[in-house]
Amino acid sequence: MKSRFATIDEYFATLVPRQRAVLQKLRKLIHSIAPKAEECITYSLPGFRQNSPFVAFAAFKDHYSLFPMGGATVEKFKRELKGFDTNKGTIRFTEEKPLPRSLVGKIIKHRLAIDSAKAAARKSKKRTARKKIAKK
């Protein structure tokens, strides 16, 4: 599989049809939850960004993964993720045991909230720095 992709469609072109179908559903779901988010390639994976990348996903030989970027998102939802193979930043699922749409929605909304808060903090920090410079 190619290691560098320019678009999600380019990544999808490397997948077998069943993998493409599963990830296309996930892609559409994320779009519906985060309509302002832009598609991106992050760490050579398809993902979405608003202020910064907040989620990525991928297909593997025998599973799919959702990567909520940054933070302790997997830990926050660990009770709802019981029965899924997880680690600090990865949620693995299969066609036979897909992630519930409602749970994906909660995860995406959580990551968007964190992303927005971090962007606001960066903006505030820049504004404060500019004020300090202007006072000098």
Secondary structure, 3 states (H helix, E strand, C coil): CCCCCCCHHHHHCCCCHHHHHHHHHHHHHHHHHCCCCEEEEECCEEEEECCCEEEEEEECCCCEEEEECCCCHHHHCCCCCCCCEEECCEEEECCCCCCCHHHHHHHHHHHHHHHHHHHHHHHHHHHHHHHHHHHC
